[in-house]
Amino acid sequence: MNLELLSPPATPDEPPDALVEPRTLAHRELRRDDYWRRLPAFADVDAATFHHHTFQARHTVTNVRQLQDTLGDLVPESFYADVVAGLKRAPMALRISPHLLALIDWNDPYPDPIRTQFMPVASQQVAEHPELRLDSLHEQKDSPVPGLTHRYPDKALFLPLDSCPVYCRFCTRSYAIGGDTEMVEKLKITGRSQRWEAAFQYIASRPELEDIVISGGDTYNLKAEHIQEIGERLLRMSNIRRIRYATKGLAVLPQKILTDHAWTDALTRVVELGRQLHKDVVVHTHFNHPNEITGVTQDAMDRLTERGITVRCQTVLQHGVNDRPNTMQLLVRRLGYINIHPYYVYFHDMVPGVEDLRTTLAAGLKIEKHVRGHTAGFNTPSFVVDTMGGGGKRDAHSYEYYNRESGIAVYTSPGVKPATFFLYFDPLKALAEEYQLRWALPAERGKMIREALEAARHVSRVV
């Protein structure tokens, strides 16, 4: 043994942490201050009141007037005007919780990662890529009954509702979630009882289905009795082995887990029933930046951990939010620290109104290299592209062809839709001016896509 390679023991006057580089432990630094008191509207609100889910729901901001009432003169009038203009070109309406609002750095809101995700500003919006689509994943095309998507052989996506506690401006389901905007008239999902029953009957009739994702919308907005009703109905089907409740709630309104006892108890009962039936019931959530994880988030996760509820995280890779290696490393470590398993990092879906948030495929692959090996393998997320056209999730590295100049990547998905090519496109702002000009011309656009597909066919034949 080479004794020179061993660190010397800590002296009685030197704590063990002093031997560790501070950034190594940064993931444990969770804020527990009265962060909401910086906002004029909440300056006199005590902790017990602020951290109750009913307060959060009553004071959720859904328009710019309410935003002004909450923030006052923390930001200039020009910022409010920027938001008003940004919403005109946004596919999602404004809906943001007091918890999230209070976590934004209002001294410098433009680069703030939380503001960036939930509050569009016209000054940062950029030209759309011509290949963007409102339903880019073709969920409606793969929908055998309303509110249900069946794409993978053994898994289906059940959408029992069309609302969320907050609205992410980058929502992949912006074709249906929330109210109409100036940019998008939403698909209306109506007839709850009849629609749910049709979905249940379809699931029960397909013996190959074993895995159901319950999403929406957001399952946080389901009543407690509906959480239990849906869970029990699915678990008692002989073919179903796994169900997942999808919610962004832990990131945007963790207080609900701690104070809405009926909802948390209903979820717990479904998890316990699954355990009795030897079936798997988990929660899938969505964090994008380390600043979204606070002491109250840890408290909420402690409650779920005590009840034996597994939580996994699906992150979206976003420019200006988490597209730096150290930011993604910190997010992954912080998630693991509070017992959330990082599961996926998605490359941004190609939906309208949020082109400023997308990154290149190359940028994400570089970040993945920095994340892998930074923590345990089971806490290391997979970086995936959910392909346009319904090819499903593909490992980002598994492209058949990728041209970094034109920004075109081509994937295949033989387990979902054999003999089909699926495309992904880097944002135009990341390309050289020559290629931005080519994308502006329909003839050149078609030529670049045909060349990429031909190159992918050649690679596929060789392989």
C-alpha positions as CSV (number, residue, x, y, z in Angstrom):
1,M,0.0,0.0,0.0
2,N,1.3,3.5,-0.9
3,L,0.9,5.4,2.3
4,E,1.7,8.7,0.5
5,L,-1.6,8.4,-1.3
6,L,-3.7,8.4,1.9
7,S,-5.0,11.7,3.3
8,P,-3.8,12.5,6.8
9,P,-6.4,12.1,9.5
10,A,-8.2,15.2,10.7
11,T,-6.8,16.8,13.8
12,P,-9.1,17.4,16.8
13,D,-9.3,21.1,15.8
14,E,-10.0,20.4,12.1
15,P,-13.4,18.9,11.2
16,P,-13.5,16.3,8.5
17,D,-15.4,18.6,6.1
18,A,-12.4,21.0,6.2
19,L,-10.5,18.4,4.1
20,V,-13.2,18.5,1.4
21,E,-13.3,21.0,-1.4
22,P,-16.4,23.1,-0.6
23,R,-18.1,22.6,-4.0
24,T,-18.1,18.9,-3.4
25,L,-20.7,19.4,-0.6
26,A,-22.6,22.2,-2.3
27,H,-25.5,19.9,-3.1
28,R,-26.3,19.7,0.6
29,E,-26.8,23.5,0.9
30,L,-30.6,23.8,0.9
31,R,-32.1,27.2,1.8
32,R,-34.4,27.4,4.7
33,D,-34.7,31.2,5.0
34,D,-37.9,33.2,4.8
35,Y,-37.2,33.7,1.1
36,W,-40.8,34.9,0.3
37,R,-40.6,37.9,2.5
38,R,-38.6,39.7,-0.1
39,L,-41.7,40.0,-2.2
40,P,-43.9,43.0,-1.1
41,A,-47.1,41.0,-1.2
42,F,-45.7,38.4,1.2
43,A,-43.5,40.5,3.4
44,D,-45.7,40.0,6.5
45,V,-46.6,36.3,5.8
46,D,-45.5,33.9,8.5
47,A,-43.9,30.5,7.6
48,A,-46.8,28.4,8.6
49,T,-49.2,30.4,6.3
50,F,-46.9,30.6,3.3
51,H,-46.0,26.9,3.4
52,H,-49.7,25.7,3.3
53,H,-50.9,24.4,0.0
54,T,-54.2,26.5,0.2
55,F,-52.2,29.7,0.5
56,Q,-50.1,28.7,-2.5
57,A,-53.2,27.9,-4.6
58,R,-55.0,31.1,-3.6
59,H,-52.0,33.4,-4.4
60,T,-50.9,31.7,-7.7
61,V,-50.2,34.4,-10.3
62,T,-52.1,33.9,-13.6
63,N,-51.8,37.4,-15.2
64,V,-49.5,40.3,-15.4
65,R,-51.7,42.5,-13.1
66,Q,-51.4,39.9,-10.3
67,L,-47.7,39.8,-11.0
68,Q,-47.5,43.5,-10.5
69,D,-49.5,43.3,-7.3
70,T,-47.1,40.7,-6.0
71,L,-43.8,42.2,-7.0
72,G,-44.6,45.9,-6.8
73,D,-41.6,48.0,-7.8
74,L,-39.0,45.2,-7.5
75,V,-38.8,45.3,-11.2
76,P,-39.3,48.3,-13.6
77,E,-42.4,48.8,-15.8
78,S,-40.3,47.8,-18.8
79,F,-40.1,44.2,-17.4
80,Y,-43.9,43.9,-17.1
81,A,-44.2,45.2,-20.6
82,D,-41.7,42.6,-21.8
83,V,-43.8,39.8,-20.2
84,V,-47.0,41.1,-21.7
85,A,-45.3,41.0,-25.2
86,G,-43.8,37.6,-24.5
87,L,-47.1,36.1,-23.6
88,K,-48.5,37.1,-27.0
89,R,-46.0,34.7,-28.6
90,A,-46.3,31.9,-26.0
91,P,-48.1,28.6,-26.3
92,M,-48.9,28.5,-22.6
93,A,-50.7,30.9,-20.3
94,L,-49.1,32.4,-17.2
95,R,-49.5,30.4,-14.0
96,I,-46.8,30.4,-11.3
97,S,-46.9,29.6,-7.6
98,P,-45.8,32.0,-4.8
99,H,-43.1,29.5,-3.9
100,L,-41.6,29.7,-7.4
101,L,-42.0,33.5,-7.6
102,A,-40.2,33.9,-4.3
103,L,-37.2,31.8,-5.5
104,I,-36.6,34.0,-8.5
105,D,-33.8,36.6,-8.1
106,W,-35.8,39.8,-8.8
107,N,-32.6,41.9,-8.6
108,D,-31.6,40.3,-11.9
109,P,-34.6,38.4,-13.3
110,Y,-33.6,38.1,-16.9
111,P,-30.9,35.3,-16.5
112,D,-32.7,33.7,-13.5
113,P,-33.3,30.0,-14.3
114,I,-36.7,29.8,-12.7
115,R,-38.0,33.0,-14.4
116,T,-36.7,31.7,-17.7
117,Q,-38.8,28.5,-17.4
118,F,-42.1,30.0,-16.4
119,M,-42.3,33.6,-17.5
120,P,-41.7,34.4,-21.2
121,V,-40.2,37.8,-22.2
122,A,-40.3,39.0,-25.7
123,S,-36.7,40.4,-25.6
124,Q,-35.4,36.8,-25.3
125,Q,-37.6,35.1,-27.8
126,V,-36.0,34.1,-31.1
127,A,-37.2,33.0,-34.5
128,E,-38.8,29.6,-34.7
129,H,-37.2,26.6,-36.4
130,P,-39.3,25.8,-39.5
131,E,-39.7,22.1,-38.4
132,L,-41.3,22.9,-35.0
133,R,-44.7,21.3,-34.5
134,L,-47.4,21.9,-31.9
135,D,-47.8,18.1,-31.2
136,S,-44.3,17.2,-32.2
137,L,-44.4,13.8,-30.6
138,H,-47.6,12.8,-32.4
139,E,-49.4,11.9,-29.2
140,Q,-52.8,12.5,-30.8
141,K,-51.9,10.3,-33.7
142,D,-51.0,7.4,-31.3
143,S,-54.2,7.9,-29.3
144,P,-56.7,5.0,-29.7
145,V,-59.2,6.7,-27.4
146,P,-59.3,10.4,-26.2
147,G,-56.8,11.1,-23.4
148,L,-54.7,7.9,-23.9
149,T,-51.5,7.5,-25.9
150,H,-50.3,4.0,-26.8
151,R,-47.0,4.1,-28.5
152,Y,-44.7,1.5,-26.8
153,P,-45.8,-2.1,-26.8
154,D,-46.2,-2.5,-23.1
155,K,-46.8,1.1,-21.9
156,A,-49.5,3.7,-22.3
157,L,-49.9,7.3,-21.2
158,F,-53.2,8.1,-19.5
159,L,-54.1,11.8,-19.4
160,P,-57.0,12.2,-17.0
161,L,-57.0,16.0,-16.8
162,D,-55.7,19.0,-18.6
163,S,-54.6,21.4,-15.9
164,C,-51.5,21.9,-13.7
165,P,-50.6,23.8,-10.5
166,V,-48.2,25.9,-12.7
167,Y,-47.7,26.2,-16.4
168,C,-44.3,25.5,-17.8
169,R,-43.9,27.7,-20.9
170,F,-42.1,24.8,-22.6
171,C,-44.8,22.2,-22.1
172,T,-44.7,19.5,-24.7
173,R,-48.5,19.1,-24.4
174,S,-49.1,22.8,-25.0
175,Y,-51.6,21.7,-27.7
176,A,-54.1,20.8,-24.9
177,I,-53.0,22.0,-21.5
178,G,-54.4,25.1,-19.9
179,G,-56.5,27.8,-21.5
180,D,-56.3,29.2,-25.0
181,T,-53.6,31.8,-25.7
182,E,-53.2,34.3,-28.5
183,M,-50.9,31.8,-30.1
184,V,-52.7,28.5,-29.6
185,E,-56.3,27.4,-29.4
186,K,-56.2,24.3,-27.2
187,L,-57.6,20.9,-27.9
188,K,-60.5,20.5,-25.5
189,I,-60.5,17.3,-23.4
190,T,-64.0,16.9,-22.1
191,G,-66.4,14.4,-20.6
192,R,-64.3,13.1,-17.7
193,S,-66.3,10.1,-16.6
194,Q,-67.0,8.8,-20.1
195,R,-63.4,9.5,-21.2
196,W,-61.9,7.8,-18.2
197,E,-64.1,4.7,-18.6
198,A,-63.1,4.4,-22.3
199,A,-59.4,4.6,-21.3
200,F,-59.8,1.9,-18.6
201,Q,-61.7,-0.4,-21.0
202,Y,-59.0,0.0,-23.6
203,I,-56.2,-0.7,-21.1
204,A,-58.0,-3.8,-19.8
205,S,-58.6,-5.1,-23.3
206,R,-54.9,-5.0,-24.3
207,P,-53.0,-7.8,-22.5
208,E,-49.6,-6.5,-23.7
209,L,-50.0,-3.4,-21.6
210,E,-48.2,-3.6,-18.3
211,D,-47.1,-0.1,-17.5
212,I,-49.3,3.0,-17.2
213,V,-48.1,6.6,-16.8
214,I,-50.8,8.8,-15.3
215,S,-50.1,12.3,-16.3
216,G,-52.0,15.2,-17.9
217,G,-51.9,18.0,-17.0
218,D,-50.5,17.1,-13.6
219,T,-51.7,14.5,-11.2
220,Y,-51.2,17.1,-8.4
221,N,-54.5,18.6,-9.6
222,L,-56.4,15.4,-9.2
223,K,-58.6,15.2,-6.1
224,A,-57.5,12.7,-3.4
225,E,-60.4,10.4,-4.2
226,H,-59.4,10.4,-7.9
227,I,-55.8,9.6,-7.1
228,Q,-57.1,6.5,-5.3
229,E,-59.8,5.7,-7.8
230,I,-57.5,5.7,-10.8
231,G,-54.7,3.8,-8.9
232,E,-56.9,1.1,-7.6
233,R,-58.7,0.6,-10.9
234,L,-55.4,0.1,-12.7
235,L,-53.7,-2.0,-10.1
236,R,-56.7,-4.5,-10.0
237,M,-56.3,-5.2,-13.7
238,S,-54.5,-8.5,-14.1
239,N,-52.3,-7.2,-17.0
240,I,-51.0,-4.1,-15.2
241,R,-47.7,-4.5,-13.3
242,R,-46.5,-0.8,-12.9
243,I,-48.1,2.6,-12.6
244,R,-46.5,6.0,-12.4
245,Y,-48.0,9.2,-11.2
246,A,-46.4,12.1,-13.1
247,T,-46.3,15.5,-11.3
248,K,-44.1,18.6,-11.3
249,G,-45.6,19.4,-8.0
250,L,-42.5,18.6,-5.9
251,A,-40.6,21.3,-7.8
252,V,-43.3,23.9,-7.9
253,L,-45.5,23.4,-4.8
254,P,-43.8,20.9,-2.4
255,Q,-46.0,22.3,0.4
256,K,-48.9,20.1,-0.9
257,I,-47.2,16.9,0.2
258,L,-46.9,18.3,3.7
259,T,-50.3,20.0,4.2
260,D,-52.8,18.3,1.9
261,H,-53.0,15.2,4.1
262,A,-55.9,13.7,2.2
263,W,-54.0,13.8,-1.1
264,T,-50.8,12.4,0.3
265,D,-52.7,9.7,2.2
266,A,-54.5,8.7,-0.9
267,L,-51.2,8.3,-2.8
268,T,-49.8,6.3,0.1
269,R,-52.8,3.9,0.1
270,V,-52.3,3.2,-3.7
271,V,-48.6,2.6,-3.1
272,E,-49.4,0.2,-0.2
273,L,-52.0,-1.6,-2.4
274,G,-49.4,-2.0,-5.1
275,R,-47.0,-3.5,-2.6
276,Q,-49.7,-6.0,-1.4
277,L,-50.4,-7.0,-5.0
278,H,-46.6,-7.2,-5.8
279,K,-46.9,-4.4,-8.2
280,D,-44.9,-1.2,-8.6
281,V,-46.3,2.3,-7.9
282,V,-43.9,5.3,-8.1
283,V,-44.0,9.0,-8.6
284,H,-42.2,10.7,-11.6
285,T,-41.4,14.4,-11.1
286,H,-39.5,17.1,-12.9
287,F,-36.7,19.4,-11.6
288,N,-34.6,21.5,-14.0
289,H,-32.3,23.5,-11.8
290,P,-30.7,23.1,-8.3
291,N,-32.4,26.4,-7.1
292,E,-35.7,24.6,-7.3
293,I,-34.7,22.3,-4.4
294,T,-35.1,23.9,-1.0
295,G,-35.5,22.8,2.6
296,V,-39.2,22.5,2.2
297,T,-38.6,20.2,-0.8
298,Q,-36.5,18.0,1.4
299,D,-39.2,18.0,4.0
300,A,-41.7,16.9,1.4
301,M,-39.4,14.1,0.2
302,D,-38.8,13.0,3.7
303,R,-42.5,12.5,4.1
304,L,-42.7,10.4,1.0
305,T,-39.6,8.4,1.9
306,E,-41.1,7.6,5.3
307,R,-44.0,6.1,3.5
308,G,-41.9,4.1,1.1
309,I,-42.7,6.0,-2.0
310,T,-40.1,6.0,-4.7
311,V,-39.7,9.2,-6.7
312,R,-37.8,9.6,-10.0
313,C,-37.0,12.8,-11.9
314,Q,-37.2,13.7,-15.5
315,T,-35.3,16.8,-16.4
316,V,-35.4,18.9,-19.6
317,L,-32.1,20.2,-20.9
318,Q,-32.5,24.0,-21.4
319,H,-30.3,26.8,-22.6
320,G,-29.7,29.3,-19.9
321,V,-31.1,27.0,-17.2
322,N,-29.0,23.9,-16.9
323,D,-26.8,23.7,-20.0
324,R,-23.6,24.0,-18.1
325,P,-21.8,20.8,-16.8
326,N,-21.4,22.1,-13.3
327,T,-25.1,23.1,-13.1
328,M,-26.3,19.7,-14.2
329,Q,-23.8,18.0,-11.9
330,L,-25.1,20.0,-8.9
331,L,-28.8,19.2,-9.9
332,V,-28.1,15.5,-10.1
333,R,-26.3,15.4,-6.8
334,R,-28.9,17.5,-5.0
335,L,-31.7,15.3,-6.3
336,G,-29.9,12.2,-5.0
337,Y,-29.3,13.8,-1.7
338,I,-33.0,14.2,-1.0
339,N,-33.8,10.7,-2.3
340,I,-35.1,11.6,-5.8
341,H,-33.6,9.3,-8.5
342,P,-32.4,11.2,-11.6
343,Y,-34.0,9.2,-14.5
344,Y,-34.0,11.1,-17.7
345,V,-32.5,14.3,-19.1
346,Y,-34.6,15.1,-22.2
347,F,-33.3,17.2,-25.1
348,H,-35.9,19.9,-25.5
349,D,-39.0,18.9,-27.4
350,M,-39.5,20.9,-30.7
351,V,-42.6,22.8,-29.7
352,P,-43.4,26.4,-30.8
353,G,-42.7,29.5,-28.6
354,V,-39.6,28.3,-26.7
355,E,-36.9,28.1,-29.3
356,D,-34.7,30.2,-27.0
357,L,-34.6,27.3,-24.6
358,R,-33.3,24.6,-26.9
359,T,-29.7,23.4,-27.0
360,T,-27.8,21.6,-29.7
361,L,-27.4,17.8,-29.6
362,A,-23.6,18.3,-29.3
363,A,-24.0,20.5,-26.3
364,G,-26.0,18.0,-24.4
365,L,-23.7,15.1,-25.3
366,K,-20.8,17.1,-23.8
367,I,-22.7,17.7,-20.6
368,E,-23.6,14.0,-20.3
369,K,-19.9,13.2,-20.3
370,H,-19.4,15.5,-17.3
371,V,-22.4,14.0,-15.4
372,R,-21.4,10.4,-15.9
373,G,-19.0,9.3,-13.2
374,H,-19.8,12.3,-11.0
375,T,-22.1,10.2,-8.8
376,A,-23.4,6.6,-8.5
377,G,-24.6,5.0,-11.7
378,F,-28.1,4.5,-10.4
379,N,-28.3,8.2,-9.7
380,T,-27.0,9.1,-13.2
381,P,-29.7,10.1,-15.7
382,S,-29.9,8.9,-19.3
383,F,-29.8,11.7,-21.9
384,V,-32.5,11.0,-24.4
385,V,-34.2,12.5,-27.4
386,D,-38.0,12.0,-27.6
387,T,-38.1,11.9,-31.3
388,M,-40.5,14.0,-33.5
389,G,-43.2,11.9,-35.2
390,G,-43.7,9.4,-32.4
391,G,-40.5,7.3,-32.5
392,G,-40.2,7.5,-28.7
393,K,-37.2,8.0,-26.5
394,R,-33.8,7.3,-28.0
395,D,-30.5,7.4,-26.3
396,A,-29.0,10.7,-27.4
397,H,-25.8,9.0,-28.6
398,S,-27.7,6.5,-30.7
399,Y,-28.3,8.6,-33.8
400,E,-27.7,7.1,-37.2
401,Y,-26.4,10.4,-38.5
402,Y,-25.7,13.8,-37.1
403,N,-24.5,16.8,-39.1
404,R,-23.4,19.6,-36.8
405,E,-23.3,22.2,-39.5
406,S,-26.9,21.8,-40.7
407,G,-28.0,20.7,-37.2
408,I,-29.9,17.6,-38.4
409,A,-29.8,14.4,-36.5
410,V,-31.5,11.2,-37.7
411,Y,-32.6,8.4,-35.4
412,T,-34.3,5.0,-35.8
413,S,-36.6,3.3,-33.4
414,P,-36.9,-0.4,-34.4
415,G,-38.6,-1.3,-31.1
416,V,-41.4,1.2,-31.7
417,K,-41.7,1.9,-35.4
418,P,-39.4,-0.2,-37.5
419,A,-38.0,0.9,-40.8
420,T,-38.8,4.6,-40.1
421,F,-36.4,7.5,-39.7
422,F,-37.0,10.2,-37.1
423,L,-35.5,13.7,-37.1
424,Y,-34.2,16.1,-34.5
425,F,-32.9,19.6,-35.3
426,D,-30.5,21.9,-33.5
427,P,-31.8,25.4,-32.9
428,L,-31.1,27.8,-35.7
429,K,-29.4,30.3,-33.4
430,A,-26.6,27.8,-32.8
431,L,-25.8,27.4,-36.6
432,A,-23.4,29.3,-38.7
433,E,-25.1,32.2,-40.7
434,E,-24.7,30.2,-43.9
435,Y,-26.9,27.4,-42.6
436,Q,-29.4,29.8,-41.0
437,L,-29.9,31.3,-44.5
438,R,-30.3,27.9,-46.0
439,W,-33.0,27.0,-43.5
440,A,-34.9,30.1,-44.5
441,L,-35.2,28.8,-48.1
442,P,-37.8,25.9,-48.5
443,A,-35.8,24.3,-51.4
444,E,-32.6,24.3,-49.4
445,R,-34.4,23.1,-46.3
446,G,-35.7,20.1,-48.2
447,K,-32.3,19.4,-49.8
448,M,-30.6,19.3,-46.4
449,I,-33.2,16.9,-44.9
450,R,-33.0,14.6,-47.9
451,E,-29.2,14.5,-47.7
452,A,-29.4,13.7,-44.0
453,L,-31.9,10.9,-44.6
454,E,-29.8,9.4,-47.4
455,A,-26.7,9.5,-45.2
456,A,-28.6,7.7,-42.4
457,R,-29.9,5.1,-44.8
458,H,-26.3,4.4,-45.9
459,V,-25.1,4.1,-42.3
460,S,-28.0,1.8,-41.5
461,R,-27.2,-0.5,-44.4
462,V,-23.5,-0.6,-43.5
463,V,-24.4,-1.5,-39.9
